[in-house]
Amino acid sequence: MIKKILHTSFSITLAFLVLFSTVSLTIEKHFCGDVLVDVSIFSEGEKCGIEPFEIDQQAISKMSCCKDQIDVIQGQKDLTIKTFDDLEFAQQQFLASFTYSYIYLFEDLSKQIVPHKDYSPPNIIVDIQLLHDTFLI
């Protein structure tokens, strides 16, 4: 029971590890002066009161005290998937022989032949040990 629980929890932990190592995140921070106004992870952050359509872009970039900081956390993109053909010949041979020996390690009990399965012992007429006073100690 405990072995099954440990196996399941270990499998789930490894699945989440693979999932979170491949996820990329973008964290946007918006500062007005030195004050942090908004932080967003999945959506665009809230800006200061100055909208770009009110004043042209050059005027905003020259006199704006607001700044955006974007932090990108890259996930792992190159996951390697190995196939049997990628292994060297000695590794393929070892893996094949290990798999073959492990499969045939355990035999089913129903396949074994029991020669005395239908044997019935003879009927006891007299107790010979008691008759001859021979007892095993």
Contacts in CASP RR format, 6 or more apart in sequence:
PFRMAT RR
TARGET T0000
AUTHOR 0000-0000-0000
METHOD contacts of the structure
MODEL  1
MIKKILHTSFSITLAFLVLFSTVSLTIEKHFCGDVLVDVSIFSEGEKCGI
EPFEIDQQAISKMSCCKDQIDVIQGQKDLTIKTFDDLEFAQQQFLASFTY
SYIYLFEDLSKQIVPHKDYSPPNIIVDIQLLHDTFLI
21 75 0 8 1.000
21 76 0 8 1.000
22 75 0 8 1.000
22 76 0 8 1.000
22 77 0 8 1.000
22 79 0 8 1.000
23 75 0 8 1.000
24 72 0 8 1.000
24 73 0 8 1.000
24 74 0 8 1.000
24 75 0 8 1.000
25 41 0 8 1.000
25 72 0 8 1.000
25 73 0 8 1.000
26 41 0 8 1.000
26 70 0 8 1.000
26 71 0 8 1.000
26 72 0 8 1.000
26 73 0 8 1.000
27 39 0 8 1.000
27 40 0 8 1.000
27 41 0 8 1.000
27 70 0 8 1.000
27 71 0 8 1.000
27 72 0 8 1.000
27 73 0 8 1.000
28 38 0 8 1.000
28 39 0 8 1.000
28 40 0 8 1.000
28 41 0 8 1.000
28 44 0 8 1.000
28 45 0 8 1.000
28 68 0 8 1.000
28 69 0 8 1.000
28 70 0 8 1.000
28 71 0 8 1.000
29 36 0 8 1.000
29 38 0 8 1.000
29 39 0 8 1.000
29 68 0 8 1.000
29 69 0 8 1.000
29 70 0 8 1.000
29 71 0 8 1.000
30 36 0 8 1.000
30 37 0 8 1.000
30 38 0 8 1.000
30 39 0 8 1.000
30 45 0 8 1.000
30 46 0 8 1.000
30 47 0 8 1.000
30 48 0 8 1.000
30 66 0 8 1.000
30 67 0 8 1.000
30 68 0 8 1.000
30 69 0 8 1.000
31 37 0 8 1.000
31 66 0 8 1.000
31 67 0 8 1.000
31 68 0 8 1.000
31 69 0 8 1.000
32 48 0 8 1.000
32 65 0 8 1.000
32 66 0 8 1.000
33 65 0 8 1.000
33 66 0 8 1.000
33 67 0 8 1.000
37 46 0 8 1.000
37 47 0 8 1.000
37 48 0 8 1.000
38 45 0 8 1.000
38 46 0 8 1.000
38 47 0 8 1.000
39 45 0 8 1.000
40 46 0 8 1.000
47 66 0 8 1.000
48 66 0 8 1.000
50 60 0 8 1.000
50 64 0 8 1.000
50 66 0 8 1.000
52 60 0 8 1.000
84 92 0 8 1.000
84 95 0 8 1.000
87 95 0 8 1.000
129 135 0 8 1.000
END
